[in-house]
C-alpha cells in the first residue's frame, strides 16, 4: 500500500549546526503535510505544516520544503539546540488536514553538545 | 489553546481485564478524535476515527469488539481495551481535530501482565 517513509532512521548533529530530516511520500493525492516532534514518553508536538499548493514554509528556526515532483518533504532546523533532540515524524493527509493523518517511520535526531 | 488531555498516563493491568482510556479536549469542542497506537521505536498507527454521536470508524485489521470507542460528548472520547493481552501492551495516543493541525494528547502507556 501507499506509505510515508523516511530516508534516515537516525541523525546526529553538532549543537549549533543546521539539520535536515527527509521524508518520502507515495500518495500523490495527499494535499497536506505536517512535521511532528515526539519526545520520549510524550505525544507528538506540532512543528510546522504545509499545503500542497506551496513548496516552502518557514517558522521559527524551522523550514519545511515540499517537492511534489519527486514526492519529497524535508524539515530543516537551524542552529540546533539540545532541546531539539527527539524523534521527528512527517505525516500526510487530505482535505488540507481535516481528515486523518498517515505517519512516516520517524527519524531520531540527536544533538551533540 | 487546543489542549488535548489523556488519562491515565500509564496503566498496568492483568491479562483478561479491560482498561478504559479517556481523551478530552480541554478548551475546544471536537466532533472528531483519532486513536493511534505506537509500539516501541515505531511510528504511530491509526486505529480508529471517533465521531461524536455516531459509531467509530476502524482501520483495517483493528478489532472493533476489542477496542471499544465511545464519543458521547464533544469533549470526550474513550477507548476501552477489552480482555487485554500482553500483545496489547503499547502506547496509545489520541488526537483531536481543531482547525488543523491535529493536536495530540500525551499518550497512555498500557502494560498488560
gemmi code that builds the backbone of each chain (N, CA, C; Angstrom):
import gemmi

chains = {
    "A": [
        ("UNK", (0.823, -1.196, 0.000), (0.000, 0.000, 0.000), (0.860, 1.249, 0.000)),
        ("UNK", (0.194, 2.390, -0.005), (0.972, 3.615, -0.034), (1.437, 3.941, 1.367)),
        ("UNK", (2.557, 4.603, 1.460), (3.114, 4.866, 2.777), (3.950, 6.129, 2.743)),
        ("UNK", (4.212, 6.588, 3.919), (5.102, 7.722, 4.078), (6.373, 7.202, 4.722)),
        ("UNK", (7.501, 7.463, 4.167), (8.735, 6.900, 4.709), (9.827, 7.922, 4.865)),
        ("UNK", (10.868, 7.544, 5.520), (11.998, 8.411, 5.766), (13.258, 7.747, 5.275)),
        ("UNK", (14.230, 8.592, 4.835), (15.452, 8.030, 4.321), (16.374, 7.590, 5.455)),
        ("UNK", (16.461, 8.371, 6.542), (17.419, 8.118, 7.595), (16.702, 7.865, 8.899)),
        ("UNK", (16.954, 6.750, 9.546), (16.326, 6.497, 10.837), (16.963, 7.279, 11.974)),
        ("UNK", (18.261, 7.593, 11.894), (18.939, 8.343, 12.945), (19.791, 9.440, 12.332)),
        ("UNK", (19.951, 10.506, 13.084), (20.746, 11.630, 12.630), (21.363, 12.303, 13.846)),
        ("UNK", (22.681, 12.489, 13.806), (23.382, 13.185, 14.877), (23.966, 14.470, 14.319)),
        ("UNK", (23.736, 15.550, 15.044), (24.168, 16.863, 14.583), (24.819, 17.608, 15.740)),
        ("UNK", (25.897, 18.304, 15.425), (26.573, 19.111, 16.439), (25.695, 20.308, 16.803)),
        ("UNK", (25.650, 20.597, 18.073), (24.880, 21.749, 18.540), (25.308, 23.009, 17.793)),
        ("UNK", (24.305, 23.753, 17.362), (24.583, 24.980, 16.631), (24.560, 24.809, 15.120)),
        ("UNK", (24.761, 23.569, 14.674), (24.691, 23.307, 13.237), (23.236, 23.214, 12.788)),
        ("UNK", (23.063, 23.195, 11.469), (21.731, 23.002, 10.908), (21.499, 21.514, 10.650)),
        ("UNK", (20.269, 21.100, 10.720), (19.939, 19.696, 10.436), (18.853, 19.640, 9.373)),
        ("UNK", (18.880, 18.577, 8.613), (17.858, 18.339, 7.599), (17.336, 16.914, 7.761)),
        ("UNK", (16.049, 16.807, 7.910), (15.401, 15.499, 8.012), (14.532, 15.329, 6.778)),
        ("UNK", (14.660, 14.191, 6.137), (13.961, 13.954, 4.883), (12.822, 12.956, 5.020)),
        ("UNK", (11.886, 13.069, 4.115), (10.720, 12.191, 4.128), (10.245, 11.991, 2.695)),
        ("UNK", (9.955, 10.751, 2.353), (9.391, 10.446, 1.041), (7.952, 9.994, 1.228)),
        ("UNK", (7.084, 10.473, 0.390), (5.702, 10.016, 0.450), (5.311, 9.469, -0.908)),
        ("UNK", (4.317, 8.610, -0.918), (3.984, 7.953, -2.181), (2.569, 8.252, -2.653)),
        ("UNK", (1.752, 8.858, -1.806), (0.374, 9.126, -2.211), (0.283, 10.513, -2.843)),
        ("UNK", (0.200, 10.542, -4.128), (0.190, 11.813, -4.840), (-1.086, 12.614, -4.591)),
        ("UNK", (-2.085, 11.964, -4.029), (-3.343, 12.660, -3.739), (-3.290, 13.443, -2.430)),
        ("UNK", (-2.271, 13.228, -1.619), (-2.148, 13.964, -0.359), (-1.988, 15.446, -0.649)),
        ("UNK", (-2.690, 16.262, 0.113), (-2.600, 17.702, -0.112), (-2.157, 18.468, 1.122)),
        ("UNK", (-1.745, 17.736, 2.134), (-1.370, 18.376, 3.383), (-0.275, 17.554, 4.031)),
        ("UNK", (0.749, 18.241, 4.510), (1.889, 17.560, 5.112), (2.282, 18.283, 6.388)),
        ("UNK", (2.744, 17.505, 7.321), (2.995, 18.097, 8.633), (4.162, 17.383, 9.299)),
        ("UNK", (4.918, 18.143, 10.049), (6.018, 17.583, 10.841), (5.667, 17.678, 12.324)),
        ("UNK", (5.917, 16.545, 12.994), (5.725, 16.494, 14.429), (7.031, 16.106, 15.105)),
        ("UNK", (7.186, 16.578, 16.324), (8.332, 16.227, 17.163), (7.795, 15.413, 18.343)),
        ("UNK", (8.428, 14.302, 18.615), (7.987, 13.484, 19.737), (9.139, 13.214, 20.684)),
        ("UNK", (8.988, 13.675, 21.900), (9.967, 13.382, 22.939), (9.550, 12.102, 23.653)),
        ("UNK", (10.491, 11.493, 24.308), (10.272, 10.202, 24.931), (9.094, 10.230, 25.903)),
        ("UNK", (8.152, 9.311, 25.710), (7.025, 9.192, 26.624), (5.954, 10.249, 26.463)),
        ("UNK", (6.039, 11.026, 25.385), (5.053, 12.086, 25.176), (4.363, 11.912, 23.832)),
        ("UNK", (3.302, 12.665, 23.662), (2.615, 12.656, 22.386), (3.319, 13.559, 21.390)),
        ("UNK", (2.982, 13.433, 20.123), (3.592, 14.282, 19.089), (3.248, 15.751, 19.295)),
        ("UNK", (4.229, 16.571, 19.029), (4.058, 18.017, 19.161), (4.202, 18.654, 17.776)),
        ("UNK", (3.232, 19.455, 17.403), (3.243, 20.104, 16.092), (4.460, 21.004, 15.929)),
        ("UNK", (5.100, 20.899, 14.761), (6.217, 21.785, 14.449), (5.816, 22.761, 13.345)),
        ("UNK", (5.473, 22.203, 12.204), (5.150, 23.035, 11.056), (4.383, 22.208, 10.043)),
        ("UNK", (3.548, 22.864, 9.267), (2.802, 22.165, 8.231), (2.888, 22.925, 6.921)),
        ("UNK", (2.466, 22.249, 5.861), (2.490, 22.866, 4.551), (1.413, 22.242, 3.679)),
        ("UNK", (0.779, 23.054, 2.890), (-0.217, 22.544, 1.958), (0.424, 22.288, 0.604)),
        ("UNK", (-0.241, 21.506, -0.191), (0.349, 21.091, -1.463), (0.453, 22.223, -2.473)),
        ("UNK", (-0.203, 23.338, -2.217), (-0.111, 24.466, -3.146), (1.083, 25.373, -2.825)),
        ("UNK", (1.917, 24.913, -1.881), (3.118, 25.644, -1.523), (4.313, 24.721, -1.672)),
        ("UNK", (5.511, 25.295, -1.791), (6.705, 24.447, -1.821), (7.673, 24.769, -0.694)),
        ("UNK", (7.365, 25.804, 0.060), (8.243, 26.168, 1.171), (7.444, 26.937, 2.197)),
        ("UNK", (7.776, 26.642, 3.445), (7.140, 27.402, 4.513), (8.137, 27.505, 5.663)),
        ("UNK", (8.192, 28.675, 6.246), (9.177, 28.890, 7.310), (8.505, 29.199, 8.622)),
        ("UNK", (9.135, 28.691, 9.683), (8.693, 29.018, 11.018), (9.893, 29.528, 11.800)),
        ("UNK", (9.777, 29.454, 13.101), (10.895, 29.891, 13.904), (11.958, 28.797, 13.917)),
        ("UNK", (13.078, 29.040, 13.317), (14.212, 28.114, 13.180), (13.895, 26.874, 12.344)),
        ("UNK", (12.709, 26.742, 11.857), (12.364, 25.569, 11.040), (11.833, 25.993, 9.683)),
        ("UNK", (12.130, 25.161, 8.705), (11.651, 25.367, 7.350), (11.229, 24.022, 6.795)),
        ("UNK", (10.078, 23.975, 6.174), (9.640, 22.755, 5.504), (9.653, 23.014, 3.999)),
        ("UNK", (10.204, 22.059, 3.279), (10.251, 22.122, 1.828), (9.457, 20.957, 1.263)),
        ("UNK", (8.671, 21.239, 0.256), (7.851, 20.217, -0.379), (8.169, 20.169, -1.865)),
        ("UNK", (8.549, 19.007, -2.333), (8.802, 18.796, -3.748), (7.815, 17.751, -4.248)),
        ("UNK", (6.752, 18.225, -4.859), (5.690, 17.310, -5.286), (6.103, 16.465, -6.486)),
        ("UNK", (7.059, 16.966, -7.231), (7.503, 16.234, -8.426), (8.096, 14.883, -8.051)),
        ("UNK", (8.901, 14.900, -6.992), (9.539, 13.657, -6.553), (8.934, 13.140, -5.264)),
        ("UNK", (7.858, 13.754, -4.828), (7.153, 13.343, -3.621), (8.101, 13.313, -2.420)),
        ("UNK", (8.688, 14.448, -2.163), (9.689, 14.548, -1.097), (9.390, 15.748, -0.205)),
        ("UNK", (9.604, 15.497, 1.078), (9.354, 16.513, 2.103), (10.592, 16.585, 2.987)),
        ("UNK", (10.972, 17.776, 3.386), (12.107, 17.880, 4.294), (11.832, 18.910, 5.377)),
        ("UNK", (12.499, 18.697, 6.486), (12.424, 19.619, 7.629), (13.836, 20.099, 7.922)),
        ("UNK", (14.011, 21.387, 7.861), (15.302, 21.965, 8.187), (15.189, 22.669, 9.533)),
        ("UNK", (16.114, 22.353, 10.414), (16.163, 23.002, 11.713), (17.472, 23.783, 11.785)),
        ("UNK", (17.372, 25.056, 11.974), (18.572, 25.904, 12.009), (19.087, 26.049, 13.442)),
        ("UNK", (20.414, 26.190, 13.537), (21.047, 26.456, 14.831), (20.508, 25.522, 15.906)),
        ("UNK", (20.732, 24.243, 15.708), (20.130, 23.237, 16.592), (20.566, 23.412, 18.041)),
        ("UNK", (19.652, 23.029, 18.911), (19.859, 23.135, 20.352), (19.644, 21.760, 20.978)),
        ("UNK", (20.165, 21.525, 22.171), (19.963, 20.215, 22.816), (18.494, 19.821, 22.914)),
        ("UNK", (17.629, 20.803, 23.097), (16.196, 20.524, 23.201), (15.565, 20.046, 21.910)),
        ("UNK", (16.315, 20.125, 20.832), (15.801, 19.628, 19.559), (15.929, 18.115, 19.448)),
        ("UNK", (16.661, 17.511, 20.347), (16.820, 16.055, 20.328), (15.462, 15.396, 20.570)),
        ("UNK", (15.053, 14.582, 19.622), (13.726, 13.943, 19.685), (13.571, 13.068, 18.452)),
        ("UNK", (12.421, 12.434, 18.345), (12.072, 11.726, 17.108), (11.141, 12.629, 16.316)),
        ("UNK", (11.425, 12.756, 15.049), (10.643, 13.609, 14.165), (9.877, 12.746, 13.166)),
        ("UNK", (8.590, 13.020, 13.062), (7.738, 12.297, 12.131), (7.162, 13.252, 11.102)),
        ("UNK", (7.152, 12.799, 9.865), (6.354, 13.500, 8.881), (5.021, 12.760, 8.774)),
        ("UNK", (4.026, 13.467, 8.349), (2.711, 12.855, 8.174), (2.038, 13.508, 6.977)),
        ("UNK", (1.174, 12.747, 6.343), (0.455, 13.262, 5.190), (-1.041, 13.098, 5.412)),
        ("UNK", (-1.791, 13.966, 4.755), (-3.238, 13.883, 4.924), (-3.957, 14.472, 3.730)),
        ("UNK", (-5.256, 14.518, 3.859), (-6.117, 15.006, 2.794), (-6.990, 16.148, 3.288)),
        ("UNK", (-7.596, 16.792, 2.345), (-8.539, 17.855, 2.678), (-7.890, 18.896, 3.577)),
        ("UNK", (-6.641, 19.174, 3.278), (-5.881, 20.203, 3.996), (-5.895, 20.010, 5.510)),
        ("UNK", (-5.748, 18.743, 5.899), (-5.607, 18.462, 7.310), (-6.900, 18.209, 8.045)),
        ("UNK", (-7.979, 18.199, 7.348), (-9.255, 17.985, 8.018), (-9.683, 16.524, 8.053)),
        ("UNK", (-8.757, 15.672, 7.695), (-9.009, 14.242, 7.794), (-7.797, 13.567, 8.445)),
        ("UNK", (-7.900, 12.264, 8.596), (-6.868, 11.537, 9.328), (-5.491, 11.697, 8.688)),
        ("UNK", (-4.471, 11.533, 9.505), (-3.095, 11.620, 9.052), (-2.452, 10.240, 9.017)),
        ("UNK", (-1.576, 10.057, 8.065), (-0.750, 8.845, 7.980), (0.677, 9.253, 8.284)),
        ("UNK", (1.277, 8.559, 9.245), (2.602, 8.938, 9.724), (3.706, 8.147, 9.043)),
        ("UNK", (4.843, 8.788, 8.886), (6.048, 8.130, 8.418), (6.719, 7.390, 9.558)),
        ("UNK", (7.869, 6.780, 9.262), (8.523, 5.898, 10.221), (9.298, 6.632, 11.303)),
        ("UNK", (9.644, 7.871, 11.110), (10.332, 8.627, 12.145), (11.834, 8.654, 11.995)),
        ("UNK", (12.450, 9.757, 12.404), (13.907, 9.903, 12.451), (14.290, 10.406, 13.830)),
        ("UNK", (15.245, 9.713, 14.440), (15.720, 10.172, 15.747), (16.851, 11.155, 15.532)),
        ("UNK", (16.640, 12.369, 15.993), (17.654, 13.417, 15.889), (18.329, 13.574, 17.246)),
        ("UNK", (19.638, 13.484, 17.243), (20.420, 13.670, 18.465), (21.340, 14.858, 18.274)),
        ("UNK", (21.243, 15.808, 19.174), (22.101, 16.985, 19.120), (23.281, 16.757, 20.061)),
        ("UNK", (24.450, 16.847, 19.515), (25.675, 16.608, 20.282), (26.163, 17.929, 20.865)),
        ("UNK", (26.267, 18.014, 22.183), (26.694, 19.293, 22.809), (28.123, 19.680, 22.426)),
    ],
    "B": [
        ("UNK", (-3.775, 27.289, 23.608), (-5.071, 26.759, 23.256), (-4.967, 25.393, 22.597)),
        ("UNK", (-6.100, 24.744, 22.353), (-6.179, 23.449, 21.700), (-5.416, 22.370, 22.454)),
        ("UNK", (-5.757, 22.215, 23.729), (-5.094, 21.224, 24.563), (-5.907, 19.939, 24.603)),
        ("UNK", (-5.201, 18.834, 24.418), (-5.810, 17.513, 24.485), (-5.208, 16.781, 25.671)),
        ("UNK", (-6.065, 16.275, 26.523), (-5.611, 15.605, 27.735), (-6.001, 14.141, 27.721)),
        ("UNK", (-5.079, 13.283, 28.098), (-5.346, 11.858, 28.181), (-5.192, 11.388, 29.616)),
        ("UNK", (-6.032, 10.413, 29.959), (-5.959, 9.844, 31.302), (-6.322, 8.369, 31.273)),
        ("UNK", (-5.573, 7.512, 31.920), (-4.370, 7.813, 32.706), (-3.150, 7.955, 31.799)),
        ("UNK", (-2.054, 8.391, 32.348), (-0.833, 8.491, 31.560), (-0.146, 7.131, 31.468)),
        ("UNK", (-0.396, 6.289, 32.438), (0.098, 4.931, 32.362), (-0.828, 4.022, 33.176)),
        ("UNK", (-0.889, 2.775, 32.763), (-1.727, 1.811, 33.475), (-1.146, 0.412, 33.294)),
        ("UNK", (-1.199, -0.337, 34.364), (-0.780, -1.736, 34.330), (-1.993, -2.584, 34.681)),
        ("UNK", (-2.278, -3.567, 33.872), (-3.430, -4.415, 34.171), (-3.077, -5.875, 33.931)),
        ("UNK", (-3.910, -6.721, 34.483), (-3.689, -8.158, 34.314), (-4.354, -8.644, 33.047)),
        ("UNK", (-3.786, -9.661, 32.490), (-4.333, -10.250, 31.279), (-5.778, -10.681, 31.501)),
        ("UNK", (-6.634, -10.347, 30.541), (-8.035, -10.709, 30.640), (-8.937, -9.606, 31.158)),
        ("UNK", (-8.360, -8.589, 31.732), (-9.157, -7.464, 32.242), (-9.308, -6.398, 31.161)),
        ("UNK", (-10.173, -5.419, 31.445), (-10.415, -4.330, 30.496), (-9.893, -3.022, 31.063)),
        ("UNK", (-9.473, -2.179, 30.180), (-8.905, -0.891, 30.577), (-9.537, 0.219, 29.747)),
        ("UNK", (-9.915, 1.298, 30.415), (-10.510, 2.435, 29.705), (-9.549, 3.606, 29.728)),
        ("UNK", (-9.367, 4.212, 28.559), (-8.511, 5.385, 28.415), (-9.380, 6.550, 27.958)),
        ("UNK", (-9.208, 7.692, 28.599), (-10.008, 8.860, 28.264), (-9.187, 9.883, 27.479)),
        ("UNK", (-9.849, 10.534, 26.571), (-9.242, 11.602, 25.789), (-10.177, 12.796, 25.827)),
        ("UNK", (-9.677, 13.905, 26.322), (-10.503, 15.096, 26.458), (-9.897, 16.289, 25.720)),
        ("UNK", (-10.750, 17.026, 25.057), (-10.327, 18.306, 24.503), (-10.701, 19.342, 25.559)),
        ("UNK", (-9.700, 20.043, 26.081), (-9.927, 20.883, 27.254), (-10.500, 22.256, 26.938)),
        ("UNK", (-10.130, 22.815, 25.822), (-10.552, 24.195, 25.548), (-11.186, 24.353, 24.183)),
        ("UNK", (-11.650, 23.243, 23.633), (-12.362, 23.329, 22.364), (-13.242, 22.089, 22.218)),
        ("UNK", (-14.150, 22.179, 21.312), (-15.026, 21.042, 21.046), (-14.529, 20.293, 19.821)),
        ("UNK", (-14.539, 18.993, 19.933), (-14.005, 18.156, 18.866), (-15.038, 17.128, 18.427)),
        ("UNK", (-15.577, 17.323, 17.254), (-16.517, 16.326, 16.745), (-15.785, 15.078, 16.280)),
        ("UNK", (-14.510, 15.234, 15.991), (-13.716, 14.098, 15.518), (-12.456, 13.957, 16.347)),
        ("UNK", (-12.226, 12.761, 16.806), (-10.992, 12.427, 17.504), (-10.431, 11.163, 16.877)),
        ("UNK", (-9.131, 11.017, 16.989), (-8.464, 9.854, 16.413), (-7.682, 9.119, 17.500)),
        ("UNK", (-7.687, 7.803, 17.392), (-6.899, 6.986, 18.306), (-5.779, 6.306, 17.542)),
        ("UNK", (-4.560, 6.481, 18.061), (-3.377, 5.875, 17.465), (-2.736, 4.917, 18.476)),
        ("UNK", (-1.970, 3.997, 17.946), (-1.192, 3.094, 18.779), (0.249, 3.151, 18.296)),
        ("UNK", (1.161, 3.112, 19.241), (2.565, 3.206, 18.895), (3.355, 2.178, 19.687)),
        ("UNK", (3.993, 1.257, 18.981), (4.876, 0.290, 19.624), (6.269, 0.898, 19.714)),
        ("UNK", (7.106, 0.364, 20.629), (8.443, 0.949, 20.843), (9.231, 1.111, 19.549)),
        ("UNK", (9.791, 2.288, 19.393), (10.655, 2.619, 18.253), (9.928, 2.491, 16.916)),
        ("UNK", (8.621, 2.601, 16.958), (7.861, 2.560, 15.713), (7.017, 3.821, 15.569)),
        ("UNK", (6.388, 3.918, 14.441), (5.586, 5.098, 14.165), (4.185, 4.957, 14.765)),
        ("UNK", (3.408, 5.995, 14.627), (2.021, 5.974, 15.072), (1.161, 5.305, 14.004)),
        ("UNK", (0.349, 4.366, 14.450), (-0.561, 3.683, 13.547), (-1.984, 4.033, 13.929)),
        ("UNK", (-2.736, 4.539, 12.975), (-4.113, 4.907, 13.256), (-4.946, 3.658, 13.511)),
        ("UNK", (-5.692, 3.690, 14.617), (-6.582, 2.578, 14.950), (-8.008, 2.874, 14.491)),
        ("UNK", (-8.474, 4.069, 14.820), (-9.868, 4.361, 14.534), (-10.118, 5.859, 14.592)),
        ("UNK", (-11.179, 6.235, 13.929), (-11.662, 7.610, 13.961), (-12.924, 7.633, 14.790)),
        ("UNK", (-12.919, 8.498, 15.790), (-14.044, 8.594, 16.717), (-14.901, 9.806, 16.363)),
        ("UNK", (-16.152, 9.581, 16.112), (-17.056, 10.653, 15.717), (-18.137, 10.859, 16.778)),
        ("UNK", (-18.287, 12.077, 17.226), (-19.254, 12.381, 18.260), (-20.659, 12.017, 17.804)),
        ("UNK", (-21.319, 11.231, 18.608), (-22.705, 10.883, 18.336), (-22.917, 9.785, 17.321)),
        ("UNK", (-21.847, 9.192, 16.829), (-22.017, 8.099, 15.882), (-20.949, 7.033, 16.121)),
        ("UNK", (-21.049, 5.959, 15.386), (-20.105, 4.856, 15.567), (-18.718, 5.244, 15.060)),
        ("UNK", (-17.724, 4.669, 15.701), (-16.357, 4.921, 15.274), (-16.062, 4.178, 13.973)),
        ("UNK", (-15.110, 4.694, 13.238), (-14.638, 4.048, 12.017), (-13.287, 3.434, 12.292)),
        ("UNK", (-13.199, 2.126, 12.118), (-11.968, 1.421, 12.453), (-11.110, 1.177, 11.206)),
        ("UNK", (-9.802, 1.235, 11.402), (-8.887, 0.915, 10.312), (-8.854, -0.591, 10.100)),
        ("UNK", (-8.429, -0.952, 8.914), (-8.364, -2.363, 8.573), (-7.442, -3.094, 9.543)),
        ("UNK", (-7.915, -4.221, 10.044), (-7.110, -5.031, 10.954), (-7.307, -4.715, 12.414)),
        ("UNK", (-8.058, -3.682, 12.732), (-8.310, -3.324, 14.126), (-9.672, -3.880, 14.531)),
        ("UNK", (-9.681, -4.692, 15.583), (-10.923, -5.339, 16.003), (-11.804, -4.381, 16.789)),
        ("UNK", (-12.961, -4.083, 16.239), (-13.830, -3.120, 16.903), (-14.419, -3.661, 18.197)),
        ("UNK", (-14.546, -4.960, 18.307), (-15.100, -5.525, 19.536), (-14.065, -5.578, 20.645)),
        ("UNK", (-12.812, -5.463, 20.282), (-11.752, -5.485, 21.277), (-11.399, -4.074, 21.727)),
        ("UNK", (-11.441, -3.158, 20.802), (-11.110, -1.761, 21.096), (-12.389, -0.939, 20.951)),
        ("UNK", (-13.093, -0.808, 22.071), (-14.371, -0.115, 22.055), (-14.159, 1.385, 22.189)),
        ("UNK", (-14.782, 2.113, 21.299), (-14.644, 3.563, 21.307), (-16.006, 4.192, 21.510)),
        ("UNK", (-16.032, 5.152, 22.433), (-17.258, 5.897, 22.699), (-16.950, 7.382, 22.669)),
        ("UNK", (-17.728, 8.121, 21.917), (-17.512, 9.576, 21.781), (-18.836, 10.244, 22.084)),
        ("UNK", (-19.186, 10.222, 23.353), (-20.528, 10.626, 23.769), (-20.711, 12.132, 23.866)),
        ("UNK", (-19.617, 12.881, 23.942), (-19.748, 14.333, 24.022), (-18.705, 14.982, 23.124)),
        ("UNK", (-18.815, 16.269, 22.958), (-17.898, 16.984, 22.064), (-16.523, 17.198, 22.673)),
        ("UNK", (-16.335, 16.776, 23.914), (-15.030, 16.967, 24.546), (-14.436, 15.679, 25.096)),
        ("UNK", (-15.099, 14.558, 24.876), (-14.609, 13.322, 25.466), (-14.794, 12.133, 24.545)),
        ("UNK", (-13.710, 11.424, 24.347), (-13.759, 10.136, 23.658), (-13.043, 9.131, 24.553)),
        ("UNK", (-13.566, 7.923, 24.620), (-12.913, 6.888, 25.421), (-12.592, 5.677, 24.565)),
        ("UNK", (-11.480, 5.066, 24.895), (-11.055, 3.826, 24.251), (-10.965, 2.766, 25.337)),
        ("UNK", (-11.707, 1.694, 25.178), (-11.652, 0.598, 26.131), (-11.016, -0.612, 25.467)),
        ("UNK", (-9.919, -1.058, 26.046), (-9.263, -2.270, 25.574), (-9.866, -3.430, 26.361)),
        ("UNK", (-10.628, -4.253, 25.696), (-11.325, -5.344, 26.377), (-10.487, -6.620, 26.349)),
        ("UNK", (-10.612, -7.388, 27.434), (-9.888, -8.657, 27.539), (-8.434, -8.480, 27.083)),
        ("UNK", (-7.764, -7.600, 27.763), (-6.407, -7.237, 27.336), (-5.441, -8.404, 27.445)),
        ("UNK", (-4.517, -8.455, 26.507), (-3.457, -9.461, 26.492), (-2.112, -8.770, 26.404)),
        ("UNK", (-1.038, -9.460, 26.768), (0.280, -8.828, 26.736), (0.617, -8.162, 25.394)),
        ("UNK", (0.130, -8.731, 24.300), (0.426, -8.132, 22.999), (-0.288, -6.800, 22.777)),
        ("UNK", (-1.232, -6.480, 23.670), (-1.895, -5.172, 23.593), (-1.081, -4.089, 24.289)),
        ("UNK", (-0.029, -4.480, 24.965), (0.838, -3.504, 25.628), (1.410, -2.566, 24.573)),
        ("UNK", (1.193, -1.284, 24.775), (1.597, -0.309, 23.770), (1.393, 1.098, 24.323)),
        ("UNK", (1.713, 2.070, 23.511), (1.490, 3.481, 23.825), (0.297, 3.922, 22.997)),
        ("UNK", (-0.782, 4.303, 23.658), (-1.996, 4.704, 22.954), (-2.110, 6.228, 23.019)),
        ("UNK", (-2.293, 6.822, 21.862), (-2.313, 8.280, 21.776), (-3.585, 8.731, 21.061)),
        ("UNK", (-4.234, 9.721, 21.633), (-5.415, 10.254, 20.961), (-5.090, 11.633, 20.401)),
        ("UNK", (-5.883, 12.039, 19.455), (-5.739, 13.371, 18.894), (-7.122, 13.910, 18.572)),
        ("UNK", (-7.200, 15.213, 18.529), (-8.490, 15.853, 18.257), (-8.317, 16.896, 17.184)),
        ("UNK", (-9.369, 17.024, 16.398), (-9.352, 17.951, 15.280), (-9.827, 19.328, 15.747)),
        ("UNK", (-8.979, 20.322, 15.468), (-9.387, 21.702, 15.742), (-8.699, 22.618, 14.761)),
        ("UNK", (-9.359, 22.962, 13.727), (-8.812, 23.882, 12.722), (-7.447, 23.464, 12.241)),
        ("UNK", (-7.206, 22.214, 12.154), (-5.899, 21.658, 11.771), (-4.749, 22.525, 12.261)),
        ("UNK", (-3.603, 22.058, 12.745), (-3.277, 20.641, 12.678), (-3.924, 19.819, 13.788)),
        ("UNK", (-3.746, 18.538, 13.691), (-4.198, 17.662, 14.742), (-3.410, 17.941, 16.017)),
        ("UNK", (-4.137, 17.974, 17.129), (-3.498, 18.169, 18.421), (-3.538, 16.847, 19.175)),
        ("UNK", (-2.415, 16.472, 19.727), (-2.282, 15.169, 20.364), (-2.230, 15.258, 21.876)),
        ("UNK", (-2.757, 14.207, 22.496), (-2.579, 14.051, 23.920), (-1.184, 13.516, 24.194)),
        ("UNK", (-0.854, 13.364, 25.461), (0.470, 12.885, 25.830), (0.556, 11.375, 25.949)),
        ("UNK", (-0.478, 10.698, 25.540), (-0.407, 9.255, 25.445), (-0.674, 8.526, 26.744)),
        ("UNK", (-1.009, 7.255, 26.608), (-1.221, 6.362, 27.743), (-0.382, 5.115, 27.508)),
        ("UNK", (0.500, 4.842, 28.443), (1.326, 3.641, 28.348), (0.583, 2.487, 29.004)),
        ("UNK", (0.168, 1.516, 28.215), (-0.546, 0.345, 28.734), (0.409, -0.842, 28.798)),
        ("UNK", (0.478, -1.436, 29.972), (1.258, -2.657, 30.146), (0.334, -3.743, 30.665)),
        ("UNK", (0.258, -4.828, 29.932), (-0.602, -5.949, 30.320), (0.295, -7.080, 30.799)),
        ("UNK", (0.074, -7.510, 32.029), (0.941, -8.556, 32.602), (0.282, -9.931, 32.552)),
    ],
}
model = gemmi.Model(1)
for chain_id, residues in chains.items():
    chain = gemmi.Chain(chain_id)
    for i, (resn, *xyz) in enumerate(residues, 1):
        res = gemmi.Residue()
        res.name, res.seqid = resn, gemmi.SeqId(i, " ")
        for name, pos in zip(("N", "CA", "C"), xyz):
            atom = gemmi.Atom()
            atom.name, atom.element = name, gemmi.Element(name[0])
            atom.pos, atom.b_iso = gemmi.Position(*pos), 0.0
            res.add_atom(atom)
        chain.add_residue(res)
    model.add_chain(chain)
structure = gemmi.Structure()
structure.add_model(model)
structure.setup_entities()
